[in-house]
Amino acid sequence: MDVTFGDLLITYFLQMLIYVPVILVFSMAVSLLLNMNIKGRAFLEQFTFYRL
């Protein structure tokens, strides 16, 4: 086992511990905004789904 492989593996898991919760919170916030009846909801829907 290479020394750099272990370092990269630790770095990868630390990044995953940071990125996954951030993405989940952002996704939940967007989904809650899309379910509310607010002004500009159509724009938010277009901006969100345009990239798909």
C-alpha positions in Angstrom: 0.0 0.0 0.0 1.4 3.3 -1.1 1.7 6.2 1.4 0.0 8.6 -0.9 -2.9 6.2 -1.4 -3.7 6.3 2.3 -3.4 10.1 2.4 -5.7 10.4 -0.6 -8.2 8.0 0.8 -8.4 9.9 4.1 -8.8 13.2 2.2 -11.5 11.7 0.0 -13.6 10.6 3.0 -13.1 13.9 4.8 -14.4 15.7 1.7 -17.3 13.3 1.6 -18.2 14.1 5.2 -18.3 17.8 4.3 -19.9 17.8 0.8 -22.7 15.3 1.3 -24.5 17.1 4.2 -24.1 20.5 2.4 -25.7 19.0 -0.8 -28.5 17.5 1.2 -29.3 20.7 3.0 -29.2 22.7 -0.2 -31.5 20.2 -2.0 -33.9 20.2 0.9 -34.0 24.0 0.9 -34.7 24.1 -2.8 -37.4 21.5 -2.6 -39.1 23.4 0.2 -39.0 26.6 -1.8 -40.5 24.9 -4.8 -43.4 23.6 -2.7 -44.3 27.0 -1.3 -46.6 29.4 -3.0 -44.3 32.3 -3.4 -43.8 35.1 -5.9 -41.2 34.0 -8.5 -41.8 30.3 -8.0 -42.0 29.8 -11.8 -38.6 31.4 -12.3 -37.1 29.2 -9.6 -38.6 26.1 -11.2 -37.2 27.1 -14.6 -33.8 27.9 -13.2 -33.7 24.6 -11.3 -34.9 22.3 -14.0 -33.3 24.1 -17.0 -30.0 22.4 -16.3 -31.5 19.0 -16.6 
